[in-house]
Amino acid sequence: MSKAPLGFFDSGVGGTSVWSEVITLLPNENSIYLADSKNAPYGPKGKDRIIELSIKNTELLLEKGCKLIAVPCNTATTNAIDILREMYNVPFIGIEPAIKPAALATKTNAVGVLATKGTLTSALFHKTSSLHASGIKVIERVGEGLVPLVEAGKINDKETIELLEKYTEPMLQANIDYLVLGCSHYPYLIEPLRKILPDHITIIDSGEAVARQVQAVLAEHGLLNDSSKAGVHHFYTNTTTDTLKQLLPEQKNISYLDF
């Protein structure tokens, strides 16, 4: 099983930001990524629908022989990962907004969280926030409209910049010094965010932490790939491959397929 692929699924291309962190840390691992762009974003969908889509994606990855499944989707993690862990005998790695490190590091006692509605309204997010951010002012904003723009590859478009300015303005007024990105699509917006935000504001996403956790769980289960060859990666999408190709580095060992 050590040479079996890692599985990833997300509501579109956003989770490739996390995939990149994992493969940078573990370059010999093979992987399969499902971009469910047809159903993006998951955030506005109800819990039952999110669970249904997460089960469908998981079963597709298991059919393809994945040894571990990473869920680089905050909404799917917060709404469905506990159920997935009960249903399937394979390790799952989830993701959630990095509110804890931001709350521990803030000097202004104010942090911003930009996330989807599905994440911000989840029980897991509120539990994490109340546990780690007690006494800290947390300014939450739903990034409505941002996921479709990233899916369309419109990273630096005027519409994207205007939305980012709208969502971060109340955070700036509250004097935040940390901005937590609570959606896997949002790391692709770090470049335009840097142009909008003052230099003293630190932007945090969870990709690197997820990569370390994947490595730890693989080691714990004896599943690390000991091959000296670079991994082979298959990306499946149910819409166009254009944005995937725009966001991912050109490599000979990457292929694009439909599902």
MIMAR-181634 format. One record per residue: x, y, z of N, C-alpha, C in turn. Coordinates in steps of 0.05 Angstrom, whole numbers, plus 5000, padded with zeros to 4 digits. Layout:
# MIMAR-181634
XYZXYZXYZ/...
//
This chain:
# MIMAR-181634
501649765000500050005000501750265000/504350245006505950485009506050644983/505950504960506150634934503450714923/501350654938498650734930498451044932/496651164916496551454916495151574941/495851824946494351984965491952094950/489652104964487252214952486652494963/485652664945484852934953482152994940/480353124954477953234941477253504952/476153664935475353934943473154024924/471754234932469554344915470854514894/472554394877473854534856476854534858/478154744848481054754845482454854870/480954964889482255094912484154914928/483354664931485054484947487754424935/488154504910490854474899492954644914/492054844928493855004944494954824967/493254654978494154464999495654234986/494654134964496153924949499054004944/499454254936502154344930503954334955/502854404978504454385003505154095009/503153915005503653635012505853514993/505653574967507453454948510253584951/510353834959512953964964514353824987/512853755008513953615031514453315025/512753195008512952905003513052864972/515252934960515352934930515252654918/515652444933515652174922512852044923/510952184936508252074937506752104911/505251904903503351924881500752044891/499152164874496652284884494552284862/492052294872489652324855488052554868/487352754852485852984861483153004846/480953024861478353064849477553354853/477153494831476253774832473253774825/471553784845468653784841467654064834/468754174813468154454806465154494798/463954284788461154304780459354374804/460154294828458554344851459754564869/461754704859463054914875461255174875/461255314898462455244923460655074941/461854924959460254774978459054945000/460255175006459555345028456555395031/455155485010452255545013450455305014/451555065009449854835008449254735037/447054605040446254505067448054265075/448054215101449754005112449353735098/446853655094446153395082447453375054/447253585038448353585011451453565012/452653715031455553705034456453425041/455053295058455753015066455352835042/453252865027452752695003455052724983/455852964978458053014958460652904969/461152934995463652835007463752525006/461552395010461452105008462052014979/460752154960461152084932464052114924/465352334932468152374926469952174939/469352104964470951914979470851644965/468551554957468251294944469651284917/469651504903471151514877474151474883/475151614903478051594910478751314920/476951194935477550924945477450714923/475750764903475650584880478250594864/479650824866482150854852484550774870/483950654893486050534910487650724928/486450944935487951134952488351034980/490751084992491450975018490751175040/490351425034489651635053488051845037/486151965051484652175037484852435053/485852635039486052905050483553065040/482353215057480053375051480753665053/482053785033482954055035480754255030/478454195041476054365038474954415066/475054665074474154725101471254655106/469554705086466754645089466254345092/467554185075467153895076468353785102/470653895111471753805136469953855160/468954105162467454175185464654045186/463653975162460953855161460853555158/462953435147462753155139464952965148/467253065157469552885161469052685183/467652755204467052565226465452325215/463552385198461952175186463651995167/465352125152467151965134468951785150/469951875172471751715189470251475200/467651505206466051285216465351085195/465151175170464151005148466450845135/468850955134471050835118473550785134/474750555128477150475143479650565128/480050825127482350945115482951215130/485451285133485951545147484851785131/483651965146482752225134484152455147/485052645131486252885141484553125133/483553265152481853495147483353755148/481753975145482954245147480854425160/481854605176480054805187481655065191/480155295192481555555194483555555218/485955675213488055675232487655905253/485355885266484656095286486456085311/487355835318489055815342491655965340/493355915319495856065318495456365316/493356455302492756735300492056855327/490356715342489556815369491956815388/493756625386496056615404498056835397/498256915372500357105363499457395362/496857445361495957725357496957905380/497758145371498558355390496358565394/494558575375492358775376489758655388/489858395394487558245404485158255384/485858265359483758265338484858115314/483257915305484057755281481657745262/482257725237480157695217480057415207/477657325200477257055188475557095163/476757025140475257035115474756745107/472256665105471556385100468956365086/468056115080465456075068463356065090/460856095081458656085100458555805114/459055595098458955325109460955285131/463255415130465255385150464555555175/463855805170463355985192460955915209/459055775197456655695212456855415223/459155275219459455005229459954985258/459154765270459654725299462554705305/464154585287466954545292468454815292/467654995274468955255274468355405300/465855405309465155545333466455425358/466755165358468055035380471055115381/472355105358475155185356475555475364/473855645354474055935359473655995388/471655875401471055935429473255815447/474555595438476655465454479255625453/479955725430482555855426482556155424/480156275419480156565415478456705436/478256585460476856715482478256975489/476857195490478057455496479257595472/479157465449480257585424477857675407/478057905395475957995377476357865350/474457705342474657565316472557685297/473557795275471857925255471557725232/469157605230468657405210467257525186/468057445162466757525138466457285119/464057255108463657055087464657165061/466457025048467557115023465857054999/463357135000461457064979462457164952/462456994932463257064905466157014898/467756964919470656924914471256654901/469956444910470556184899470056164869/467756264859467356254830469456414814/470456624826472456784812475156634811/475856494832478256324831477856094812/475555974812474955754794475255844765/474656104760474856204733477656314726/479456294746482156394742482456694743/480456824755480457124756481757224782/484257154786485557214811485957514816/486857654796487557934799485558124784/483258024778481258184764480058404782/479058614770477858834784475758744803/473958564794471758464811472858324836/474958174832476158034855477258234875/478758424866479958634883477758784898/475658854885473459004898472158844920/471758584915470558414936472458384960/475058344955476958324976477058584993/476958804980476959064994474459085012/472159005001469659015016469758835041/470858595038470858405060472958475081/475158595073477258655092476958925106/475359105095475059375106474259365135/472159215143471459205172473659085189/475258915178477458795193479659005198/480159175178482059385181481159585202/478559645202477459835221477659725249/477659455252477959335278480859295287/482759385269485559375276486659085278/485858915260486958645260489958645253/491358445264494158415255494558135243/492457965243492557705230490057665214/490357555190488057485174488157185168/486157045177486056745174484356685149/485456535131484056455107482656185112/480056185111478555945118477255805095/478555815072477555665048480055605031/480155355021482555275006482955424980/480855554970481155724946482655984953/482456074978483456344984486456384984/488156184988490956224986491756334958/490156274938490756384911490256684910/488956784931488457074932490357224949/492457094958494457224976495757454961/496457424936497757634921496057894920/493557884912491958124913491458224941/491158044960490858134988493258294998/495658214990498058354998498058644988/496758684965496658954954494659124969/492659004982490559144996491259195026/492458995038492859005067495459145075/495559275098498059385108500159165113/502659245111504859045114504858905140/503859025161504058905188502058675192/500158635173498158425176499258165165/499257955181500157685173497857525163/498157405140496157225128496856935135/494856795145495356515153493356335138/494456115126492755905116493755645127/492355425123492855175137494354975120/495255045096496354845078498854705089/500754855100503154735110502654545134/500754625151500054455174498754195165/497154205144495953965133498053775122/500053895108502253735097503753585119/504353725140505753595163504053375175/501453415176499753215188499552965169/499453015143499452785124501952625128/504252755130506752615134506752455159/505752575181505752435207503852185206/501552215194499651995193500651765175/501851835153503051635136505251475151/506951625165509151495180507951315202/505951415215504651255237503550995227/502450995203501250755191503150595173/505650675172507550535155506950565126/505850785117504950825090506551015073/508751125084510451305069511651165045/511551295022512651174997515651204998/517150974997520050974999521350984972/519751034951520951044924522751294921/524751274904526551504899525551664875/523451574863522351714839520351924847/520152134832518152334836515352214832/513452294848510752184846509352254820/507252104814505652144790502852244800/501752444786499352574797497252594775/494852514783492552514765490452714776/489652904760487653094768485053054752/482953004767480352954755478553194760/477153284739475253504742472753444726/470453554736467953514722467053774707/469053954703468654184686471154214669/471854464661474154514645476754474661/478854404648481554374661483154634660/482054844648483555094643484755204668/483155234690484155364714486155184728/485654924728487654734740490354774727/490354784700492954814686494155094691/492555294697493555554703494855564730/493755424750494655434777496955244783/497055024768499054814775501554854758/503854774769506354794753506354594730/507654664709507954484686509854254693/508854014694510553784700509753554682/511753394675511153164658509452944673/509552954699508252734714505452814724/504253014711501553104718499753044693/497452924698495552884677492752974686/491153044666488453154671486352984659/484352914675482252724666479552824675/477452714662474652774670473552564688/471652644705470152454721467252534723/
//
